[in-house]
Amino acid sequence: MLIDTDIIIWYMRGNELAREFLEANPRFRLSVVTYMELVQGMRNKNELRALRRALKNWKAEILYINEEISSKAMFYVEQHYLSHSVQLADALIAATAVSYGLPIATGNIKHYKVLKDAELVQFRPA
């Protein structure tokens, strides 16, 4: 399963449902785009260390962008940006999931629902 950025953010904010969700889905994966979004949201080095420690403890695997992922993401943006405002980061995250044959776990279903080949798993933080 590919975990979307929002679930990790909920976890870092102390959301119990996010903690339970991540514990119930061990050895999950995340896109390098998600990792970079998380790093950009850090306020200091202690938060960054906490993120790295959590990812290591979870044995989370970071999936990197390759030519196939780039091509799929480009298609998603070309096909859906004007009609549904599909953003670059979401297109890359979805393309990563599709390329690896993984469902995307997210609390932001609306970001991905237009991408018909993306399998979605709903996370509800409350």
Phi and psi restraints in degrees (value plus and minus 20) as a CYANA .aco file:
   2 LEU   PHI    -117.4   -77.4
   2 LEU   PSI     103.5   143.5
   3 ILE   PHI    -112.8   -72.8
   3 ILE   PSI     108.8   148.8
   4 ASP   PHI     -98.9   -58.9
   4 ASP   PSI     140.5   180.5
   5 THR   PHI     -74.4   -34.4
   5 THR   PSI     -61.6   -21.6
   6 ASP   PHI     -81.1   -41.1
   6 ASP   PSI     -54.7   -14.7
   7 ILE   PHI     -87.0   -47.0
   7 ILE   PSI     -61.6   -21.6
   8 ILE   PHI     -85.9   -45.9
   8 ILE   PSI     -58.9   -18.9
   9 ILE   PHI     -82.0   -42.0
   9 ILE   PSI     -65.7   -25.7
  10 TRP   PHI     -78.5   -38.5
  10 TRP   PSI     -62.8   -22.8
  11 TYR   PHI     -80.6   -40.6
  11 TYR   PSI     -68.4   -28.4
  12 MET   PHI     -83.1   -43.1
  12 MET   PSI     -44.4    -4.4
  13 ARG   PHI    -106.6   -66.6
  13 ARG   PSI     -18.9    21.1
  14 GLY   PHI      71.1   111.1
  14 GLY   PSI      -4.7    35.3
  15 ASN   PHI     -89.0   -49.0
  15 ASN   PSI     100.0   140.0
  16 GLU   PHI     -85.0   -45.0
  16 GLU   PSI     -57.8   -17.8
  17 LEU   PHI     -85.6   -45.6
  17 LEU   PSI     -55.4   -15.4
  18 ALA   PHI     -86.9   -46.9
  18 ALA   PSI     -62.0   -22.0
  19 ARG   PHI     -80.2   -40.2
  19 ARG   PSI     -67.6   -27.6
  20 GLU   PHI     -82.3   -42.3
  20 GLU   PSI     -61.1   -21.1
  21 PHE   PHI     -82.7   -42.7
  21 PHE   PSI     -65.9   -25.9
  22 LEU   PHI     -87.1   -47.1
  22 LEU   PSI     -58.5   -18.5
  23 GLU   PHI     -86.8   -46.8
  23 GLU   PSI     -51.1   -11.1
  24 ALA   PHI     -98.2   -58.2
  24 ALA   PSI     -31.9     8.1
  25 ASN   PHI    -146.0  -106.0
  25 ASN   PSI      47.6    87.6
  26 PRO   PHI     -86.1   -46.1
  26 PRO   PSI     136.2   176.2
  27 ARG   PHI      37.4    77.4
  27 ARG   PSI      18.2    58.2
  28 PHE   PHI     -90.8   -50.8
  28 PHE   PSI     153.0   193.0
  29 ARG   PHI    -142.3  -102.3
  29 ARG   PSI     138.4   178.4
  30 LEU   PHI    -163.9  -123.9
  30 LEU   PSI     131.8   171.8
  31 SER   PHI     -91.5   -51.5
  31 SER   PSI     128.2   168.2
  32 VAL   PHI     -78.7   -38.7
  32 VAL   PSI     -47.2    -7.2
  33 VAL   PHI     -84.4   -44.4
  33 VAL   PSI     -63.3   -23.3
  34 THR   PHI     -79.5   -39.5
  34 THR   PSI     -66.5   -26.5
  35 TYR   PHI     -77.6   -37.6
  35 TYR   PSI     -65.9   -25.9
  36 MET   PHI     -85.8   -45.8
  36 MET   PSI     -58.2   -18.2
  37 GLU   PHI     -81.8   -41.8
  37 GLU   PSI     -61.7   -21.7
  38 LEU   PHI     -83.9   -43.9
  38 LEU   PSI     -64.5   -24.5
  39 VAL   PHI     -81.4   -41.4
  39 VAL   PSI     -59.7   -19.7
  40 GLN   PHI     -85.2   -45.2
  40 GLN   PSI     -42.5    -2.5
  41 GLY   PHI    -109.3   -69.3
  41 GLY   PSI     -24.6    15.4
  42 MET   PHI     -92.0   -52.0
  42 MET   PSI     121.5   161.5
  43 ARG   PHI    -113.9   -73.9
  43 ARG   PSI     -40.3    -0.3
  44 ASN   PHI    -181.8  -141.8
  44 ASN   PSI     155.3   195.3
  45 LYS   PHI     -88.1   -48.1
  45 LYS   PSI     -48.4    -8.4
  46 ASN   PHI     -84.4   -44.4
  46 ASN   PSI     -61.5   -21.5
  47 GLU   PHI     -84.6   -44.6
  47 GLU   PSI     -59.9   -19.9
  48 LEU   PHI     -83.5   -43.5
  48 LEU   PSI     -63.0   -23.0
  49 ARG   PHI     -81.8   -41.8
  49 ARG   PSI     -60.0   -20.0
  50 ALA   PHI     -83.9   -43.9
  50 ALA   PSI     -60.6   -20.6
  51 LEU   PHI     -82.7   -42.7
  51 LEU   PSI     -69.0   -29.0
  52 ARG   PHI     -79.4   -39.4
  52 ARG   PSI     -62.9   -22.9
  53 ARG   PHI     -82.8   -42.8
  53 ARG   PSI     -64.1   -24.1
  54 ALA   PHI     -82.6   -42.6
  54 ALA   PSI     -64.8   -24.8
  55 LEU   PHI     -82.5   -42.5
  55 LEU   PSI     -59.5   -19.5
  56 LYS   PHI     -85.8   -45.8
  56 LYS   PSI     -64.5   -24.5
  57 ASN   PHI     -82.6   -42.6
  57 ASN   PSI     -56.5   -16.5
  58 TRP   PHI     -97.5   -57.5
  58 TRP   PSI     -32.1     7.9
  59 LYS   PHI      38.8    78.8
  59 LYS   PSI      17.4    57.4
  60 ALA   PHI     -90.8   -50.8
  60 ALA   PSI     118.8   158.8
  61 GLU   PHI    -123.5   -83.5
  61 GLU   PSI     110.3   150.3
  62 ILE   PHI    -112.4   -72.4
  62 ILE   PSI     107.0   147.0
  63 LEU   PHI    -120.7   -80.7
  63 LEU   PSI     108.2   148.2
  64 TYR   PHI    -112.9   -72.9
  64 TYR   PSI     140.5   180.5
  65 ILE   PHI     -99.8   -59.8
  65 ILE   PSI     114.1   154.1
  66 ASN   PHI    -147.4  -107.4
  66 ASN   PSI    -194.3  -154.3
  67 GLU   PHI     -83.3   -43.3
  67 GLU   PSI     -60.9   -20.9
  68 GLU   PHI     -81.7   -41.7
  68 GLU   PSI     -65.0   -25.0
  69 ILE   PHI     -84.2   -44.2
  69 ILE   PSI     -63.6   -23.6
  70 SER   PHI     -79.5   -39.5
  70 SER   PSI     -63.8   -23.8
  71 SER   PHI     -84.6   -44.6
  71 SER   PSI     -65.4   -25.4
  72 LYS   PHI     -82.5   -42.5
  72 LYS   PSI     -64.1   -24.1
  73 ALA   PHI     -82.8   -42.8
  73 ALA   PSI     -60.4   -20.4
  74 MET   PHI     -81.2   -41.2
  74 MET   PSI     -62.9   -22.9
  75 PHE   PHI     -81.4   -41.4
  75 PHE   PSI     -66.4   -26.4
  76 TYR   PHI     -77.9   -37.9
  76 TYR   PSI     -64.7   -24.7
  77 VAL   PHI     -86.8   -46.8
  77 VAL   PSI     -64.4   -24.4
  78 GLU   PHI     -80.0   -40.0
  78 GLU   PSI     -62.4   -22.4
  79 GLN   PHI     -99.9   -59.9
  79 GLN   PSI     -48.8    -8.8
  80 HIS   PHI    -147.4  -107.4
  80 HIS   PSI     -24.4    15.6
  81 TYR   PHI     -86.5   -46.5
  81 TYR   PSI     -69.8   -29.8
  82 LEU   PHI     -86.2   -46.2
  82 LEU   PSI     -55.7   -15.7
  83 SER   PHI    -107.7   -67.7
  83 SER   PSI     -52.2   -12.2
  84 HIS   PHI    -152.6  -112.6
  84 HIS   PSI     -11.5    28.5
  85 SER   PHI      35.8    75.8
  85 SER   PSI      18.1    58.1
  86 VAL   PHI     -81.9   -41.9
  86 VAL   PSI     102.7   142.7
  87 GLN   PHI    -108.2   -68.2
  87 GLN   PSI     137.8   177.8
  88 LEU   PHI     -74.6   -34.6
  88 LEU   PSI     -71.8   -31.8
  89 ALA   PHI     -81.3   -41.3
  89 ALA   PSI     -64.4   -24.4
  90 ASP   PHI     -84.8   -44.8
  90 ASP   PSI     -58.1   -18.1
  91 ALA   PHI     -83.6   -43.6
  91 ALA   PSI     -61.8   -21.8
  92 LEU   PHI     -88.3   -48.3
  92 LEU   PSI     -59.8   -19.8
  93 ILE   PHI     -84.8   -44.8
  93 ILE   PSI     -66.9   -26.9
  94 ALA   PHI     -83.3   -43.3
  94 ALA   PSI     -62.8   -22.8
  95 ALA   PHI     -82.9   -42.9
  95 ALA   PSI     -55.4   -15.4
  96 THR   PHI     -84.0   -44.0
  96 THR   PSI     -67.6   -27.6
  97 ALA   PHI     -80.3   -40.3
  97 ALA   PSI     -68.2   -28.2
  98 VAL   PHI     -83.2   -43.2
  98 VAL   PSI     -63.5   -23.5
  99 SER   PHI     -82.2   -42.2
  99 SER   PSI     -54.0   -14.0
 100 TYR   PHI    -114.2   -74.2
 100 TYR   PSI     -19.7    20.3
 101 GLY   PHI      47.6    87.6
 101 GLY   PSI      16.8    56.8
 102 LEU   PHI    -134.2   -94.2
 102 LEU   PSI     124.7   164.7
 103 PRO   PHI     -94.6   -54.6
 103 PRO   PSI     133.6   173.6
 104 ILE   PHI    -121.0   -81.0
 104 ILE   PSI     100.7   140.7
 105 ALA   PHI    -110.9   -70.9
 105 ALA   PSI     103.3   143.3
 106 THR   PHI    -174.0  -134.0
 106 THR   PSI     131.5   171.5
 107 GLY   PHI    -112.3   -72.3
 107 GLY   PSI     -24.8    15.2
 108 ASN   PHI    -131.6   -91.6
 108 ASN   PSI      40.4    80.4
 109 ILE   PHI     -73.7   -33.7
 109 ILE   PSI     -57.7   -17.7
 110 LYS   PHI     -80.2   -40.2
 110 LYS   PSI     -45.4    -5.4
 111 HIS   PHI     -89.3   -49.3
 111 HIS   PSI     -43.7    -3.7
 112 TYR   PHI    -140.7  -100.7
 112 TYR   PSI     -32.7     7.3
 113 LYS   PHI     -81.8   -41.8
 113 LYS   PSI     -44.8    -4.8
 114 VAL   PHI     -94.0   -54.0
 114 VAL   PSI     -38.4     1.6
 115 LEU   PHI    -107.4   -67.4
 115 LEU   PSI      74.3   114.3
 116 LYS   PHI     -83.5   -43.5
 116 LYS   PSI     -45.4    -5.4
 117 ASP   PHI    -109.4   -69.4
 117 ASP   PSI     -18.9    21.1
 118 ALA   PHI    -111.0   -71.0
 118 ALA   PSI     105.2   145.2
 119 GLU   PHI    -107.5   -67.5
 119 GLU   PSI     108.5   148.5
 120 LEU   PHI    -134.7   -94.7
 120 LEU   PSI     121.5   161.5
 121 VAL   PHI    -140.3  -100.3
 121 VAL   PSI      99.2   139.2
 122 GLN   PHI     -95.8   -55.8
 122 GLN   PSI     109.5   149.5
 123 PHE   PHI    -131.6   -91.6
 123 PHE   PSI     113.3   153.3
 124 ARG   PHI    -138.7   -98.7
 124 ARG   PSI      96.4   136.4
 125 PRO   PHI     -94.9   -54.9
 125 PRO   PSI     -30.8     9.2
